[in-house]
């Protein structure tokens, strides 16, 4: 009986951890985007400077990416959902962005 407990408990824990990891992978999306050469004035929570990504103001940051004014970029990034839409704070982005690779800098 004790041996069964020592075998079943770790297996159940491994199954639960595996499910949790799978859920976060479901929200990840690999994207290729184009970043414009200048930061522009925009208003989020307050006045700020935004990158222009695929022709639209981009209010977030891309972790691992260092923007240099005057250069245009093509990037491969990973977008991961940080919150469920129902639980997202009003002043926070629903997504987290992470640089995978700078495909082109011109």
C-alpha positions in Angstrom: 0.0 0.0 0.0 2.8 2.4 0.9 4.7 1.6 -2.3 1.6 2.5 -4.3 1.5 5.9 -2.7 5.1 6.6 -3.6 4.6 5.6 -7.2 1.2 7.2 -7.8 1.8 10.6 -6.2 4.9 11.5 -8.3 3.1 10.4 -11.5 0.1 12.6 -10.6 2.4 15.6 -9.9 4.2 15.1 -13.2 0.9 14.9 -15.1 -0.3 18.2 -13.5 2.9 20.0 -14.3 2.7 18.8 -17.8 -0.8 20.2 -18.2 0.2 23.6 -16.8 3.1 23.9 -19.3 0.8 22.9 -22.2 -1.7 25.6 -21.4 0.9 28.4 -21.7 2.2 26.9 -24.9 -1.3 27.2 -26.4 -1.2 31.0 -26.0 2.2 31.5 -27.7 2.3 32.7 -31.3 5.4 33.2 -33.4 5.1 36.3 -35.6 7.2 38.2 -38.2 6.8 41.9 -37.9 8.3 45.1 -39.4 9.4 47.9 -37.2 9.5 51.5 -38.5 12.7 53.7 -38.2 11.4 56.3 -35.6 9.5 56.3 -32.3 6.3 58.4 -32.5 4.3 60.3 -30.0 1.4 58.3 -28.7 -0.9 58.2 -25.7 -1.4 55.0 -23.6 -1.9 55.5 -19.8 -0.2 58.9 -20.5 1.9 60.5 -23.2 4.7 58.2 -24.4 6.9 57.2 -27.4 5.8 54.1 -29.4 7.4 52.0 -32.0 5.4 51.6 -35.3 5.0 47.9 -35.9 3.4 46.8 -39.2 2.1 50.4 -39.6 0.4 50.6 -36.2 1.4 52.2 -32.9 2.9 49.5 -30.7 2.4 50.4 -27.0 4.4 47.4 -25.6 8.0 46.5 -25.4 9.7 43.5 -27.0 11.8 41.8 -24.5 15.4 41.4 -25.8 15.0 44.0 -28.6 17.1 47.2 -28.5 15.5 49.8 -30.8 17.9 52.1 -32.7 16.4 55.2 -34.2 16.9 55.5 -37.9 16.9 51.7 -38.6 14.0 49.6 -39.9 13.8 46.1 -38.7 12.1 42.8 -39.6 11.8 40.7 -36.4 10.7 37.2 -35.5 9.0 37.5 -32.1 6.9 35.3 -29.8 3.7 36.7 -28.4 2.4 35.0 -25.2 -0.9 35.8 -23.5 -0.2 37.0 -19.9 -3.8 37.2 -18.7 -7.2 35.9 -19.6 -9.2 38.7 -21.1 -11.6 38.7 -18.1 -8.7 39.1 -15.6 -6.5 41.6 -17.5 -5.7 44.8 -15.7 -7.1 47.9 -17.5 -3.7 49.4 -17.8 -1.7 46.3 -18.8 -1.2 44.6 -22.1 -2.9 41.2 -22.6 0.3 40.0 -24.3 4.0 39.7 -23.6 6.4 40.0 -26.6 9.8 38.4 -26.8 12.5 38.7 -29.5 13.4 35.5 -31.2 15.6 36.8 -34.0 16.4 40.0 -35.9 15.8 38.9 -39.4 16.9 42.1 -41.0 18.1 45.6 -40.0 18.3 48.3 -42.7 
